[in-house]
């Protein structure tokens, strides 16, 4: 189990949607922004998430035909290093 789930999972399930995942993503985003850390998401993640609406509409117009999500990284995701430490100090963001 990921340390963020261990530390904030119960709170996340009570507060956030999608079984708490939205809460944890926003928590980590706020922590990174408040502490000058690089974000866990990048422009390629944004492009992948943003294309889903268009691809969903296209799929529906074509009788639910599966649509391939483009690889905006052109394969670079395969060699991208892991994010590393994703911890959150609760005192830094006022959760204590």
C-alpha positions as CSV (number, residue, x, y, z in Angstrom):
1,X,0.0,0.0,0.0
2,X,1.4,3.4,-1.0
3,X,2.4,5.7,2.0
4,X,-0.1,8.3,1.0
5,X,-3.0,5.8,1.2
6,X,-1.7,4.6,4.6
7,X,-1.5,8.1,5.9
8,X,-4.5,9.8,4.4
9,X,-6.7,6.9,2.9
10,X,-9.4,7.1,5.5
11,X,-9.7,10.9,5.3
12,X,-9.6,10.7,1.5
13,X,-12.5,8.3,1.3
14,X,-14.6,10.4,3.5
15,X,-13.9,13.7,1.7
16,X,-13.0,13.0,-1.9
17,X,-14.7,11.5,-4.9
18,X,-13.5,8.4,-6.8
19,X,-12.9,6.5,-3.5
20,X,-10.6,9.2,-2.3
21,X,-8.3,9.5,-5.2
22,X,-9.3,13.0,-6.2
23,X,-8.5,14.1,-2.6
24,X,-5.1,12.6,-2.7
25,X,-4.2,14.0,-6.1
26,X,-5.3,17.5,-5.0
27,X,-3.5,17.1,-1.6
28,X,-0.2,16.2,-3.3
29,X,-0.6,19.0,-5.9
30,X,-1.2,21.6,-3.2
31,X,1.8,20.2,-1.2
32,X,4.1,20.5,-4.3
33,X,2.9,24.0,-5.1
34,X,3.3,25.2,-1.5
35,X,6.8,23.7,-1.2
36,X,8.3,24.6,-4.6
37,X,8.5,20.9,-5.6
38,X,8.1,19.7,-9.2
39,X,4.6,18.5,-9.9
40,X,3.7,14.8,-10.3
41,X,2.0,15.5,-13.6
42,X,3.5,16.8,-16.8
43,X,2.2,18.2,-20.0
44,X,2.0,14.7,-21.5
45,X,-0.3,13.6,-18.7
46,X,-2.5,16.7,-19.4
47,X,-2.6,15.9,-23.1
48,X,-3.6,12.3,-22.4
49,X,-6.4,13.3,-19.9
50,X,-7.6,16.0,-22.2
51,X,-8.0,13.9,-25.3
52,X,-10.4,11.5,-23.5
53,X,-13.5,13.7,-24.1
54,X,-12.9,13.9,-27.8
55,X,-12.1,10.2,-28.1
56,X,-15.2,9.3,-26.1
57,X,-17.4,11.4,-28.4
58,X,-15.7,9.8,-31.5
59,X,-16.3,6.3,-30.1
60,X,-20.0,7.0,-29.4
61,X,-20.5,8.4,-32.9
62,X,-19.0,5.2,-34.2
63,X,-21.2,2.8,-32.3
64,X,-18.8,2.4,-29.3
65,X,-15.8,1.6,-31.4
66,X,-12.7,1.4,-29.2
67,X,-10.3,4.4,-29.7
68,X,-6.6,4.3,-29.2
69,X,-5.2,7.0,-26.9
70,X,-2.2,8.6,-28.6
71,X,1.2,8.3,-27.1
72,X,2.1,12.0,-26.8
73,X,5.5,11.1,-25.4
74,X,6.4,9.0,-28.5
75,X,7.5,6.2,-26.3
76,X,9.5,8.3,-23.8
77,X,7.2,7.2,-21.0
78,X,9.0,3.8,-21.1
79,X,12.3,5.4,-19.9
80,X,10.9,8.1,-17.6
81,X,12.3,7.6,-14.1
82,X,9.8,6.9,-11.3
83,X,8.6,9.9,-9.3
84,X,10.3,8.9,-6.1
85,X,9.1,10.2,-2.8
86,X,5.5,11.2,-2.9
87,X,5.1,11.9,0.8
88,X,3.2,14.9,2.2
89,X,4.2,16.6,5.5
90,X,0.8,17.3,7.1
91,X,2.1,20.2,9.1
92,X,3.2,22.0,5.9
93,X,-0.4,22.1,4.5
94,X,-2.3,22.5,7.8
95,X,-3.7,19.0,8.2
96,X,-2.4,18.7,11.8
